[in-house]
Amino acid sequence: MSYVTSSQLSSQRPSTSSQLPIIDLSAADRGPEARRQLHAQLHAAAHGVGFFQLVGHGVTDAETAALNHAMRAFFRLPQADRLAIDNVNSPHFRGYTRIGDERTGGSRDWRDQLDIGAERPARTPGPGEPAYWWLEGPNQWPAALPELRTAALTWIDRLSAVAGKLLHELLAAIGAPETFYDDVFGDRAHLHLKLVRYPGSAEDGTGQGVGAHKDYGFLTLLHQDSVGGLQVQREDGRFHDVPPLPGAFVVNLGELLEVATNGYLLATNHRVVSPPGATERFSVPFFYNPRLDARIEPLPFPYAALAPGATADPANPLFAEYGRNELKGKLRAHPLVAARHHADLLLSDRPLAGSALAS
């Protein structure tokens, strides 16, 4: 297996002032030289920035239009129809979240959204089983919009295939076995889709569409509309705008990849600033996450000696089993659901206890 040298990597690394790198995934299928160039660009973006724009992914304009149509139709439904599938009804954290009911960094996010995952039967943890099995269960769908279910689940299937291919190319780009993490996904991957609306500026003027954070899975693929508002923290410590690029997905790496490579690959802080006035912004983040019970092993790759160490946050440790990280995040982000269904988990950290990943 060939991989890029440090001099090649340096020549591919974008400057602080530049926009996000643009990666063409279709180059993986255009012969050895095109794939080598793809790997050089992907390596530089994942190691130096942790964010990039993905084109050449194969998702068509018609598929995107179908999802957008269904999403906008959902947010045009009467409030009573949306509240009928309020996520406070779901111990699995599925359904509609009202404006201001989700928290990031302890502060409310000025957006509403529909949380959707893989469609599976409800699972209640038995005696001695980890509490994260609560996260597996059915979605809630609006009775007045049956086409939304088809559009959303089709999108999950399409982006799962794109993310799986991208992960293979990313691992190969840094000289690692490209199938190393296949077993932690399999047919029980904990896939997660959000349909999000930012309704404009908050009444209190805070401007937090969603607060600064890192994602805690493997990869996030974001479809955003033309309004803008996504910002990424760069090497200078400032948050830089990510202008929408038609037809592209904004991709960012999650904390599990940073920890698995001891900090060589970056999980980067990002946020969304509320659009001005009453301007609406729509976005669709898709989170490519492993099985809830997956234990993430360190990645063997030839650049490991250059890894600076993963970012450590004692207040937010990462656990070896992915589900513990997911549940921890859900309990913090959705306090109403947590209080209604999981008060016992809020009173004790015992159900979340487990070995933390080394950083």
Disulfide bonds with the S-S distance in Angstrom:
none
